[in-house]
Amino acid sequence: MAHLDVNTSAVIRHTERLERLNRSAFPVAVRQTLNDAAFDVKNRTLNKSADKNFTRRSPNFFKTFSKVEKAIGFNVNSMRSIVGMSANGKQSAKTAINNMEKQEQGGRIKEGAAYLKDTRGGNNAKTVRKSAYFASGRKLKKPRGGRNAKSQFIANAFMSKKQGAKFSVKTNEGRYLIQITSIRRSKNGEIKIKSRALMKERRLKPANIKATRFMSEAADMSSKMIETFYVRNANKQFARVLR
């Protein structure tokens, strides 16, 4: 938690002057200081902490999905500004943002599905290719059922290859989203199907996450700037009232 050290000579000197200036000068300076600190986390130190704690496949993720709730009012005792991760109304980002709490505190991620290496061009450090997104591409119009599992898979594979569509398969390890890359029939009539796995459901094999404290770390870095922010905002109040 970021805090303002009121025992430094600079803070004491400015606070005494602000309180003599008028009733609103001191709380306005405090309010703006809290907001400056929150935006410093969002715009500067959160990125630094993310660089240290994560493989950043999407460089703008933390900027896009962080949010500041600004401090309001004039009651210094109840005043606070909040910065944290938010889906910002984007439904497709909800699971990822919910999982960020596990990244901060530690825990098990068992919701949603994990993109696999083939969706990243064979390199887990890269971003997922747009063509491999779960929501992109055609959805398989499956052939009629009534077959055993093997026959149904073969029928699905032929339809998938024809339609250029992805489809899911259930295995002992969990459910996978796959894409058919080739189908050929050998001389003896055996059908050989090649596919690549794009996503794996996490439910049967959750990911165990160690706490990174990435947000707390960012807040600690920004807290070192609070006295600077306070002095700057106090000077703004002096300039506004005494001009």
N, C-alpha and C positions, 0 to 999 in steps of 0.2 A: 504494500500500500504506500503510495507516494504521500509525503507529508511535508509541511512547511515548518522549518525550525524557527521558532519565534524568539530564540535567545541570541541570535546573531545581532551585532550592533547595527548592521544595515537595516534589518527588518524592524528592530525596535525604533530606530530613528524615523523611518518612513511611516510606521504605524502611528506613532505619536502625532506626527504632522498631519496625517490623513484624518485622524479622529478630530483634530481641531479645525479642519478645513470645512467640512459639513457632514451631515448624517450619512449621506450615501457614498462618499468618496472611498472610505475603507472597505465596505462590503463589495462595491463595484470592482475595486482593485483585486480583492480576493477572488471574486467570481471569475474575472478575466484570467487570473493566474491559473486557476483550476482548469479552465478551458484550454489555455495555452499548453498546459502539461498534457492534457488528454490528446490534443491534436499533435503534440510532439511524439507521443507514442504511436499514433496512427501513421503519421507521415515520415517518421525518422527511425525511432528505436525499434519498432516492431519489425521493420525490414532487417535491421541489424541482427536482432534475435533470431529471426527466421533463417537468415543466412547461416547462422551458427548451428541451429537445431534441426534443419530440414534439408532434404534434397528438393530444391525449388524447380519443379518441372514447369510450373506456370508462374513466371516472375511477378505478375500483377495480382495473384490470388489474394494476398494479405491486404493489399491496398483496396481491392474491389470489395472484399467481404469483411472489412473492419468498419466499425461504426462508433461514433461519439454521441453520447447523450450529454448535452451541455448543462452546466450548472445554471440555475435560475434563481431569481428572488434576491432578497437582501438579508436573510437570516444566515449569518456566517456559521452558526452552530449546526445547521441542517444542510448547508450547501455542499453539493458534491457534483463532480463530473465523472462520467463512466465511459470507458472505452473497452470494446470487446469485439468478438467475431459475430457476424450476423449474415444470414442468407440474403438480407435486403430484399425480401419478397420473391426471390428466385427459387422456385420449387425444386429445380434440378440440383441446387446447391445445399438443400436442407440437410441431407444425410452427412455430407462432408463437414458442414459447419457443426452439426451435433457431435460429430466425432472429435472436433477440435478440443472439446472439454476433456476427453480422454487423453489427448496429447498433452494437455496442461497438467492434469492431475494423475494420469496413469489409469489403466483399466483394460477392459477387453472390448474390442470392436467386433460386433457380430451382426450388425445391420448392413444391408446393402450387398454389393458385390465388388470384387477387386479386379481391376484391369490387369491383364497378364502381359508378359514381355512382348508377345507378337503384336500387340496393339501399339507398342512404342518403338517399332522398327527393330526389335531384338535387343533393345537397350533400356533397362529399367530406369535409367536416369533421364530419359527423354520424355516429352509429353505424349499423351495419347493422340494418335492421328484422328482427325475428324471423321474419316471414313469408318473408323472402328467404334465410334461412340455408340452406346447402347440405343440411344434415341434416333440414330441416323440409319439410313438405308431402308431397304424393304423388309417388311415382316412376312415371314413364310406363310403362304396359304397352304396349309398342310393337306395331304391326301387323306382320303377317308381311312378311318381306323379299322378295327377288326382283325389286325395282324398280331403276330407275336412281336416281342420287343425288337428282335434282330431285323425282321422284315419291315417293321415300321420305321426303323432307323434308315434302312436302305431306301425306302420310299421317300422319306423326308429328305435324304441326301440328294436324290435325283431332282426332287422339286426345288430344293435349295439352290442346286447348281443351275437349274433352268431359270429360276427367278432372280438369281443373284442376291439371295436373301440369307440372313443369319437365322439360326434356330437353337433352342436349348436342348440339352440332353442330361438325363439324370444318371449319375454314377454312384458308386459306393462312397466316393469322397465328397459328393455334393453335386449341385447342378452347375453345368458349364454352358456358356454361350459360345457356339462354334460357327465357323465359316468353312464351307467345303471348297477345297482348292483343286481337286481333280478326282475324277471317277473313270476307271478303265476296267475293261473285262479281259481277263487272260484267255489264252487259247483253250484252256479246259473249262471255260465259262465262269470262273471265279471272279467275283466283283471286288475290286480293290479301291477303297475310298481313302483319300487323304484330306485331312482337315487341319485347321489351326484353332486353338482355344483362345478366345478373346477375353472372357470374363469368368470368374469363379465366385459362386455364392459364398458369403462368409459364414453363414449360419452354422454349418456343421464343423467348421474349423476357424473359430474366431482368431483375430490377431491380438496378441498380448502387447500392450503399449506401455513403455516406461515413461514416467512423468518427465517432461522436458522443462516445465515451468517457463515456457517461452513468453507468455504474456507478463508474468511476474518479473521476469528478467528485463523486459522492455520497460515496464513501469519503474523499476529500480534505476535504470539508466536515465529516464526522463526526470525522476525525482531530484537528481543532482542539478537540474536546471531551474528548480522551482524558485529559489531565492532570486536568480537573475530575472525570471519572469515577473516576480512580485515587484522588484525595484523598478523595472521598466513600466509596469502598469501603474504603480504609484506615481511615477513621474508624469505619466499621461494625465492623471487626475489633477496634479499640480498645474500642468500646462493648461488644462481645460478650464479650471476654476480661476486661476490667477492671471489669465491672459488679458 
